[in-house]
Amino acid sequence: PSMTVRNPTTQEMRHHIDGLKGTAPLEEVQFEAGTLLVIEVKTTLGKSKTPGFLKTQAAGGNANVERIQKLIARKKGGWNIDNLKTVTPDIAAKAAHLRNAMSSGKISYLHAQVFFSPDGQLSTLAGSSTGIQINKW
């Protein structure tokens, strides 16, 4: 399987609707069957730019997943497995799948931007009228 994603060359380009601060080159990303896709999602209502990355996000998907796993293991900042189970009862199975994907290398990290119009509808200005842009992370 494969997916066409944006590969922005500047941070301005990365966070704006494609074309406003330059057009991001496209890249065809190839995946092995069974690859886990980790997608960080940001949204914005009525704007042409999503917020910039937090300092914890800027290092990329792999670093962010490892950071969160460490927080869970140390029960830091609200990241407690018992608390997570109340929201996601099968969190242990999901965590095991994530660990397996990371150790096997069958994991890929993407960044999705969802743009909503001021009235809360998906923006037709982004993502070939879908309102969603997917970038390499």
Helices and strands as residue ranges (DSSP letters): E 2-6, H 11-15, E 26-30, E 36-45, H 61-74, H 81-87, H 91-104, E 107-116, E 132-136
